[in-house]
Amino acid sequence: MPIYEYKCNKCGKQFEAFQGITDPELKSCKFCKGKVQKMMSLSSFSLKGSGWYATDYKGKKPGAPARKKPTEAGESSSAAKTETATAAKDE
């Protein structure tokens, strides 16, 4: 829900109000019941960090080493080598 800022013309106080986009504007001050006007304020929206250009979405960067995923065959062959070495020591 957006936050809107208002300023009272009578007492000069500024205050914020949580209002839906379709809600009507406030007409009176919550402090003195004087007439208020809606203020323009800066948005808190900002874009920070990487990822905002097409070059940032390419995925892998050049020169980055590829990661090797262990496969079931690779894991089972290393287990077989360990079992063979253990059996050779027992003899």
N, C-alpha and C positions, 0 to 999 in steps of 0.2 A: 504494500500500500504506500503510495507516495506521501512525502512530507511537504507541506506547503508553509511558506512563511507569510505572516501578516504583520502590518504595522498600524497601530491605532492613531488616528488623526487627532484625538482629544488628549490622551495622556502620553503619547509618544512611545509606548512600550511595544517591543517586537516579541512575537511568539510564534511557535510552530504548531501545526495541526495535522494529524494523520487523517487523510481523506481519500476516498476512492476517486477515480478519474471522473465518474459520472455524478459525484456528489456536488450539490450547489456550493458556491463560494460562501464563506462566512461574511456576515453583514455587520456584526457587532463585536466589540472587544470583550474578552472573557474577564477582564479586570474591572473596567469602568463602564462597560456597555456602550462606549462611543463607537463611531463609524470607523471601519477598518478598510485598508486597501491591501490587495495581494502584492507581494514583493517578488521580484525576479531574483533568483539565487543561482549560484553555480552548481553544476551537477557534480556528484562525487564519482562519476564514471570515468575510468582511465584505463588505457591499454598499457600493460607493463609486461616485460619479459619477451622471450623469443616466441616464435610461432605465428607472427603476423605477416610474413612474406612467403611467397611461393618457394623461395630457396630453403626455408626452414622446414618444409614438409617433405623433403626428398628422402628422408629415412637415414640410410647409412651415409656417413661422411667419408670423403676420400681418405685413404690411408688408415682407416680403422680396421683392426684385425677382425676377421670373421670368427664367430664363436662356434666351437665344435660341440655338438650334442652327443652324449654317449648313446650308443645303440645297444640293443639287446645282444647282438652278435659280439660286439666288442666287450661287453661286460661278461658274457659267458665264456669267451676265450680266455680272458684274464683269470677267471675263476678256475678254468681247466688247467692253466699253467701253474697256478698255486697248488692245486691238488696233485699234479704230476711231480712238482718239486718236493712236496711233502712225502709222497710215496717213495721217491728216490732216496731221501734221507733215511727212511725207515729200513731200507734194505741194507 
